[in-house]
Structure formats: structure tokens, C-alpha cells
Amino acid sequence: MASRRSLAASLRALSVSALRPAAPAFAGARSLAVRPGAKLLQPRPLAPTAGLRRWYSVSKDDLVPDSRLWSFDEVKAQAEKRVADVVIVDVREPSEVLSTGLIPGAINIPITSAVQSFHIDNEDFELLYGFSRPEKNAELLFYCKAGVRARAAANLARDAGWAKVGEYPGSWLEWEAQNGPVQQVTAPKGEVTK
């Protein structure tokens, strides 16, 4: 029984001490909150954002070194003439190409799902895409939907050894808005599309 009494007394002492208010963390805490004219801390002003960059936008600073920028009219003339040493490369995903088509004469090398495309050997490239890889002395003209992936592909091609790369910054959005000619693409037999 003595143990029950001591346990009960201990529990009573704990519950009574739990009901007492805690002492302030430092002595002036209570008086600071109620004292008239006391200075309250102000939040710091936001840091200026002028130095931040928008990485989803195309600017002159983001261009690939020595990359030629092609206009709509230049790309249209190239698509009509099909000069052999210039290869138009669509870097959109196959599902995008199937739903919209290509700039006439373009080849599709999807940059998002096949980043390694410019770094694999010729045999693997041909097995993957079903056509020969463009020659290293050819000029590659990249486009996508809005220009961002085209810039990334131009960087990859330059890193892989192509000296002449170009970008069509307006890409498919401008091509479509300007009513440029479209080469329709169909899915290979047996392939299921979304």
C-alpha cells in the first residue's frame, strides 16, 4: 500500500506543477509586449529581383556560340529548296510531330527522350531512327515548339562535334502562325499512338 500512496503523491505533484504558468524565457519578455512605445521588430524588405533570370525565355545571352539564328522566311526558303548541306531537325517528341506534322524536309530527333542521340555511333543512330545520322560537315538547323529545346539541341550537337549549328527561335509556334507548309506524318504500322 505504501507504494500506491507514494505513486499517487508523485502524480499529484506533477499535475499541480503542470498547471503553474511557465516563467518567461528572459526577464524583459513580458514587459516588452505591454510597454507603450516599445519598438517592435520590422520585417526586412524583400531582396531585389532584378538580377534573376527567366530560364524559359530566349535571350541573346543564352544563344549557342556561333549559332546562326534563322528567320521564318529563311527556313521557308530552305524547306522549299532543300539545300543538301543544311539539315532541318525537329527536336519535338514523336507524339507532338504526329499531331502537328513537320516543316517539309525535316527529320525528327527528339531531344528530351533521346538526349544521347548526338553522342552515339552511326550504327546505333541508324538503328534508333531508321535513317543515317547527318554528316558532321552539314549545317544543322534546329527547331522545336517554342525554341527552348532547339537551343539545347544546338548545344548538344556543338558539344558532339558539329561545327555549323543554327536555331529557328520562332520554331513551330511561329511556323504555324505564319501558315508555313506542313509535311504530315503518320505512325508506323503496328505502333500505338496516344
MOVEN-V322123 format. One record per backbone hydrogen bond with DSSP energy under -0.5 kcal/mol. CO is the residue of the C=O (numbers start at 1). NH is the residue of the N-H. If there is no record, write none. Layout:
co=CO nh=NH
co=CO nh=NH
This chain:
co=1 nh=5
co=2 nh=6
co=3 nh=7
co=4 nh=8
co=5 nh=9
co=6 nh=10
co=7 nh=11
co=8 nh=12
co=9 nh=13
co=10 nh=14
co=11 nh=15
co=12 nh=16
co=13 nh=17
co=14 nh=18
co=15 nh=19
co=16 nh=19
co=16 nh=20
co=26 nh=29
co=28 nh=32
co=29 nh=33
co=30 nh=34
co=31 nh=35
co=35 nh=38
co=49 nh=52
co=53 nh=55
co=54 nh=57
co=57 nh=59
co=59 nh=62
co=60 nh=63
co=64 nh=67
co=68 nh=70
co=68 nh=167
co=71 nh=75
co=72 nh=76
co=73 nh=77
co=74 nh=78
co=75 nh=79
co=76 nh=80
co=77 nh=81
co=78 nh=82
co=83 nh=86
co=85 nh=139
co=86 nh=88
co=87 nh=89
co=87 nh=141
co=88 nh=90
co=88 nh=107
co=89 nh=91
co=89 nh=143
co=90 nh=109
co=91 nh=111
co=91 nh=112
co=93 nh=96
co=93 nh=97
co=94 nh=98
co=95 nh=99
co=96 nh=100
co=97 nh=101
co=102 nh=183
co=103 nh=106
co=107 nh=90
co=107 nh=109
co=110 nh=114
co=114 nh=117
co=115 nh=118
co=116 nh=119
co=116 nh=120
co=121 nh=125
co=122 nh=126
co=123 nh=127
co=124 nh=128
co=125 nh=129
co=126 nh=130
co=135 nh=138
co=136 nh=163
co=138 nh=140
co=139 nh=87
co=139 nh=141
co=140 nh=142
co=140 nh=166
co=141 nh=89
co=142 nh=168
co=143 nh=91
co=144 nh=172
co=145 nh=173
co=147 nh=151
co=148 nh=152
co=149 nh=153
co=150 nh=154
co=151 nh=155
co=152 nh=156
co=153 nh=157
co=154 nh=158
co=155 nh=159
co=156 nh=160
co=157 nh=162
co=158 nh=161
co=161 nh=163
co=163 nh=165
co=164 nh=140
co=165 nh=68
co=166 nh=142
co=167 nh=70
co=167 nh=169
co=168 nh=171
co=170 nh=174
co=171 nh=175
co=172 nh=176
co=173 nh=177
co=174 nh=178
co=175 nh=180
co=176 nh=179
co=181 nh=104
co=182 nh=184
co=183 nh=102
co=188 nh=191
